[in-house]
Amino acid sequence: MWPWTHAAVGYLLYIAYARRLGRPLRGLPVLAAVLGTQAPDLLDKPLAWTVAVLPAGRSLGHSLLFGAVVAGLCWSVVAVRLGRPAVALGGAFGYLSHLLVDGLGAVLAGQWADLSYLGWPLLPLPAYDTEPSFAAHFLAFEFDTLTLFGFALTAVAVLTWLWTVTHPTHRDTDRGSRTLRR
């Protein structure tokens, strides 16, 4: 999936969660969610494609094992020490949504073995068709169904964000007490 699709899904999932709990829909937790959506690729792609430290563009950062360790460290630092549990939770939403979106194509195609990167290094990585480079990744871009769906989700996320920041009800909610911002 493409970065904008990851950001859109993470944003939409986090604000649905925040709205359900009556939390503000802007601020550091939302930013953490959006940044968390990019973390697996920002780790794996350069380390696999540029310096060849990792075996593939979906390996360490896309592993649920690594994610559990990072989530535990983030929770202990951001939530406990800094007192910002909503920020830690936003980042976790973003990170996990990235893994969910990356696995969507394999799930829809019934290719369960292609999800083995989620268990790396305990499971072998699936074989990838694309040459491991940024250029090859961009040259393989095509307007298939999932890409078009990603553009549609991105449009929904942008419109939702615009509505959230301009609608008076949400502006008033954001000016609430300091505890709501955590």
C-alpha positions in Angstrom: 0.0 0.0 0.0 1.0 3.6 -0.5 1.8 6.1 2.3 -1.4 8.1 1.9 -3.6 5.0 2.2 -1.8 4.1 5.4 -2.2 7.6 6.8 -5.9 7.7 5.8 -6.8 4.4 7.4 -4.9 5.1 10.6 -6.4 8.5 10.9 -10.0 7.2 10.3 -9.6 4.3 12.7 -8.1 6.5 15.5 -10.8 9.2 15.2 -13.5 6.6 15.2 -12.1 5.2 18.5 -11.6 8.8 19.9 -15.1 9.8 18.9 -16.6 6.6 20.5 -14.9 7.6 23.8 -15.7 11.3 23.5 -12.1 12.3 23.2 -10.9 15.3 21.1 -10.3 14.6 17.4 -7.1 16.7 17.0 -3.8 17.2 18.6 -0.8 15.0 19.5 -2.7 11.7 19.7 -4.0 12.1 16.1 -0.5 13.2 14.9 0.9 10.1 16.7 -1.6 7.9 14.9 -0.7 9.4 11.5 3.0 9.2 12.1 2.6 5.6 13.4 1.1 4.6 10.1 4.4 5.4 8.4 6.8 3.8 10.9 7.0 0.2 9.5 7.9 1.4 6.0 10.3 4.1 7.3 12.2 1.4 9.1 12.0 -1.5 6.7 12.2 0.1 3.2 15.5 2.1 3.6 17.2 -0.7 5.7 16.3 -3.3 3.1 16.4 -1.4 -0.2 19.2 1.2 0.4 21.7 -0.4 2.8 20.6 -4.1 2.6 20.6 -4.6 6.4 17.2 -6.2 6.4 16.1 -9.0 4.0 13.0 -7.3 2.6 10.9 -4.2 2.6 8.4 -6.0 4.9 10.4 -7.6 7.6 11.4 -6.2 11.0 9.1 -3.1 11.1 6.2 -5.2 9.8 6.6 -8.0 12.4 4.1 -8.3 15.1 6.9 -9.5 17.4 8.9 -6.3 16.9 5.7 -4.3 17.1 4.9 -5.8 20.5 8.4 -4.8 21.8 8.1 -1.2 20.4 4.6 -0.8 21.8 5.8 -1.9 25.2 8.7 0.5 25.1 6.5 3.3 23.8 3.9 2.7 26.5 6.4 2.7 29.3 8.0 5.9 28.0 5.2 8.0 26.5 2.2 6.8 28.5 3.8 6.1 31.9 6.8 8.4 32.2 5.5 11.3 30.1 1.9 10.8 31.2 0.5 10.8 27.7 -1.4 7.5 27.2 -3.6 8.9 24.4 -0.4 9.7 22.4 1.0 6.2 22.9 -2.4 4.7 22.0 -2.6 6.9 18.8 0.8 5.7 17.7 -0.2 2.1 18.3 -3.4 2.6 16.3 -1.4 3.9 13.4 1.3 1.2 13.6 -1.3 -1.6 13.7 -3.4 -0.1 11.0 -0.4 -0.2 8.7 0.0 -3.9 9.2 -3.8 -4.4 8.7 -3.7 -2.4 5.4 -0.6 -4.2 4.1 -2.2 -7.5 4.7 -5.5 -6.6 3.0 -4.5 -7.7 -0.5 -3.3 -11.1 0.7 -6.5 -11.6 2.8 -8.8 -10.7 -0.1 -6.9 -13.0 -2.4 -6.9 -15.8 0.2 -3.1 -16.0 0.1 -2.5 -16.5 3.7 1.2 -17.5 3.3 1.8 -13.9 2.1 1.1 -12.7 5.7 4.2 -14.6 7.1 6.1 -11.3 7.4 3.9 -10.6 10.4 5.7 -13.4 12.2 9.2 -12.6 11.0 11.9 -13.8 12.1 10.1 -16.8 13.4 8.4 -17.3 10.0 10.1 -17.1 6.6 9.3 -14.0 4.5 7.1 -14.4 1.4 8.7 -14.1 -2.0 8.2 -10.6 -3.4 7.8 -10.0 -7.2 9.2 -6.5 -7.2 12.9 -5.7 -7.2 14.0 -4.3 -3.8 14.4 -0.6 -4.6 12.5 2.6 -4.3 12.6 3.1 -8.1 11.2 -0.4 -8.8 8.5 0.2 -6.2 7.4 3.5 -7.9 7.7 2.0 -11.4 5.3 -0.8 -10.3 2.6 1.7 -9.4 -0.7 1.0 -11.1 -4.3 2.1 -10.7 -5.7 -1.2 -9.6 -8.7 -1.7 -7.4 -6.8 -1.4 -4.1 -5.0 1.7 -5.2 -8.2 3.4 -6.2 -9.8 2.3 -2.9 -6.8 3.9 -1.2 -7.4 7.2 -3.0 -11.0 7.1 -2.0 -10.2 6.5 1.6 -7.7 9.3 1.5 -10.4 11.6 0.1 -12.7 10.5 2.9 -9.9 11.1 5.5 -9.2 14.6 4.2 -12.8 15.6 4.1 -13.3 14.2 7.6 -10.3 16.2 8.8 -11.6 19.4 7.2 -15.0 18.8 8.8 -13.4 18.1 12.2 -11.3 21.2 12.3 -14.0 23.5 11.0 -17.1 22.2 12.7 -17.8 24.4 15.8 -18.7 21.4 18.0 -15.3 19.8 17.6 -13.5 23.1 18.1 -15.3 23.5 21.4 -14.4 19.9 22.4 -10.8 20.5 21.7 -10.7 23.5 24.1 -11.7 21.2 26.9 -9.7 20.3 30.0 -6.1 19.3 29.8 -6.9 15.8 30.8 -8.9 15.3 27.5 -5.8 16.2 25.5 -3.7 13.4 27.0 
